[in-house]
Amino acid sequence: MRGSGRHVVFYGDDTWLNLFPAHFSRQEGTTSFFVTDYTEVDDNVTRHLDIELKNGDFDLMILHYLGLDHIGHIAGPSSPLIGPKLQEMDRIIEKIHSHLRKLQSKDSLPNLLIVCGDHGMSDQGGHGGASDSEIKVPVMFLSTRSVVNEVEWRYEEIQQTDLCATLSVLLGVPIPQNNVGKVLTDLLYNHNVEQKVQIIQENTLQILKVFQHNVGKFEEDRAYSLYQRAAKSHSHWLGHLRSNISEPAWNLQGEKIIQQYKDSMVAMTSKLSTSLTSYDMYALTVIVILIWMVFLALLIECYKPLSHPFVHHQLLMTIAFFLGCVFCHVTICTNGLTHSDVLCSVTSVHSVVVQAVVLSAFSILLPVVIQGLFTLRCNIPVSLLRVDILGVFLVGGTIIHTLSLLSSSFVEEEHQTWYFLTVTFHLLIMYLVIKSGARVVRAPGSQCHGEYDAMYTEISQDHSVHSQNDSEHNFTRLRSKCSTSDENYEVPLHERSVSERSVSRDSGGVVYTLPKGRLAACVIVLILCRIMRGINQTGNKWLLQPDLGDWLVRPENQLILSALCILSIFVIIVVKHKQLPWKQKSILSISVLTVYLYRVRTGAFFGFGIQKTQGILEARLVFAFIFVFTALEVHRTIFSNSNIFSLQNTPDINSVLAYPSNTAPRSNTVSPSNMESSSNKADVGLTLISSIQCSWVIVMTLLMKPHNILLVGMVTLQEDIIWCDLRCWILQLPVSLRTLYCLWMGQAAFFYQGNSNSLSTVDIAAGYIGLGDFNPIITGILLTLSTYAGPIFWFICSLKFASTTSEIKQGIRSITQESLCSMVHTMLLCAAFVLSVYSTLTVFQRYHLFVWTVFSPKLLYEGMRTVILSAFCFFIFIGSYFLSC
């Protein structure tokens, strides 16, 4: 248009201005990324409309409105805001069309108004997926000249590229040389058949040039054969111009030729869409190999390799491998057979830096992997040999889940895998709880009746495997002291029994009692799992099914949503208050209440007449409270003079409970003074972790969707029940398996939020909470924290499970950096395992039909999750270093 001397004006999404600078006669852009604004962003476009219609000196005017798109992001397509916004757009369209009809004269060319969308919208309000509702939009062509009295409505799909070719023909400008769009002949109602055939022929020749340039041996392709057939028919048809053929028959033959040209264009564009997709195979191969090397290096660390001479020459090996990698890299890049814009270019600093990093990584990892493979003697860690059914299920489930990602259907419905694994794991815990019932045979009138009563009381207060073992030892001692020929005392407790027992005080006989408290805890955890999965439907198959969240966000249910969220906030306060000092308790209460006020301000909750705003002040107050909340606890920890990550002399709390007041401790216990000091250190450590967890809960309530505050309350309650009533079963496992359990729960929470492996489920609005303007860095951080809120919550929980142990080493509790290293190692190993397998699959399936709609989005999610997990591990290392100094 610009090259042809036409005048184009534009108002709206500033993305156009970045793509086409200095192409418009008049222009003004609006920020497309600030999605919380859906009023001013449209008003800034409409205010230019009257002026432009009055001037009328443009050949093309483009108005790109953003309000409807923004409403979809923040409230979804069923929001009550949609109706008024559509009516506003209707009035604008009517205004433009009416004005153009008034300008239409009998001899002038008709004006054309095109109404369409640049993308669709999913039921969640996003448009990053590949569903029909996201990629298909209606398009209307409104002419100012009436063509026929009756319009024949029919459904036809066109491509966005077709608009470019069609507008070029209608405006009398050349079709862009690289455009592969097809002219819409239905809009050529002012042209006769001969003119239409000529236009379609020129359109086909233009696409043919692109086809010949990008497709090797194009003469052998079916698309070229179709073109030759159409060209031959066209030539034969033109030969009948001066013959005696009737005009209707001649026109009918012309329509057939048009269809033949269209068929050839469809075949050529289809071939071009595949041939134009090129991959940097060298870079892809190198990166996949590098990921596998990271995974192998982490896997080797799980074993205890024997000493090897290579170990003493690590530096020499690194240098040798670096030189070898450089030589191989230069050879591959200069052989003429392979070219990589990423790894073989030396013209940009970015490419050189990437090459240096990749070569350095290879030089470091290759010696580690090779020396590990040479020295590995299958020395399986002793802790893995003692793994019970829970540990086997955790490891097996992780492997099965990773392998399931080789199927596109399992990728789309990955949430089902995590729901099944987490629920089954808790069912296994319930099975072990039931199996842990105590069988007691006891005779009345025993001379040791009082001592047995003390032991029964001890069992009922039992919270660990080892205190139970001590109880069995004391029962054995009492039985040898008090047993007679007619009395039999035995407590055949299950070796993994770590649960509360109600031991009968009856006069004798066999008593088998269920641990009702632990059993009830299991049932509640399972019920919460079921409710949480029903709040947000996700995946692909059931995504469009109505869920609890859809029902709650309806305008008529706002009062119910508000009441349930108040209940959820109350649960959060009650659960977290018992873990915090009084100052933090006050800040926590104020923070979550301010979150509710923020939701009232934005119109999500019932507001009792409170004026609606964007809630920027309230959101910033919440962020300030979170900072103060965390700073107070960190300050208290630093000045408590407690080395919380190196408690070499801290007694196991469970070992303290194992000895009643009338029972002398064994020789390996610590003195009361040391015990009190060490217990205080343990309290400081757990309080710090609990405070960080509380801070994150506040962040979750602020950033997640309004109805997901219910989810935050249930996740918090579920974690508290597991920690208070079921943690003893988790603590029996090695630290690595406890971490694996938390990773499972985090992945389940990720999908509970309504996330999926499609980009359309990302809640864009969360990135603008508390912002008055678009800031790409802050918006990106908030968006990431909101999307991965559930996994991060369970990352923090893994700290609690990793820094608490039920293992007794000479009667002393050992909370060391070794536990944290084991936790970090497990997290990185799991991430590397999934990435190595899935990245390999994606490379092999790069030409798969679903590579861009299924495999690639999942790879993006896994990559971002790995970045977050790596950052979490980095902060753990930094924090443990400073707190242990």
Secondary structure, DSSP 8 states (H G I E B T S, - for coil): -TTTT--EEEEEETHHHHHSTT--SEEEEE-SS-TT--SHHHHHHHTTHHHHHHH---SEEEEE--HHHHHHHHH-TTSTTHHHHHHHHHHHHHHHHHHHHHH--SSS---EEEEE-SS---TTS---S-SHHHH---EEEEESS---SS---------HHHHHHHHHHHHT----TT------GGG-TTS-HHHHHHHHHHHHHHHHHHHHHHSTTGGGSHHHHHHHHHHHHHHHHHTTTTSS--HHHHHHHHHHHHHHHHHHHHHHHHHHHHHT----HHHHHHHHHHHHHHHHHHHHTTS-----GGGGGHHHHHHHHHHHHHHHHHHHHHSSS---TTTS--SSHHHHHHHHHHHHHHHHHHHHHHHHHHH------HHHHT--HHHHHHHHHHHHHHHHTTSHHHHHTHHHHHHHHHHHHHHHHHHHHHHT-EEEEE-TT-TTHHHHHHHHHHHHT--SHHHHHHHHHHHHHHHHHH--TT---B----TT--S------SSSEEEEE--HHHHHHHHHHHHHHHHHHHHS--SSSSTTS--HHHHHTSGGGHHHHHHHHHHHHHHHHHHHHTTS-HHHHHHHHHHHHHHHHHHHHTTSS--TT------HHHHHHHHHHHHHHHHHHHHHHHTTT--TT-EEEE--HHHHHTS-TTS---TTS--HHHHHHHHHHHHHHHHHHHHHHHHHHHHHHHHS-GGGHHHHHHHHHHHHHIIIIIHHHHHTS-HHHHHHHHHHHHHHHHHHTT--SSGGG--GGGGGTT-SS--HHHHHHHHHHHHTHHHHHHHHHHHHHHT-----BTTBEEE-HHHHHHHHHHHHHHHHHHHHHHHHHHHHTTTSTTIIIIIHHHHHHHHHHHHHHHHHHHHHHHHHHHHT-
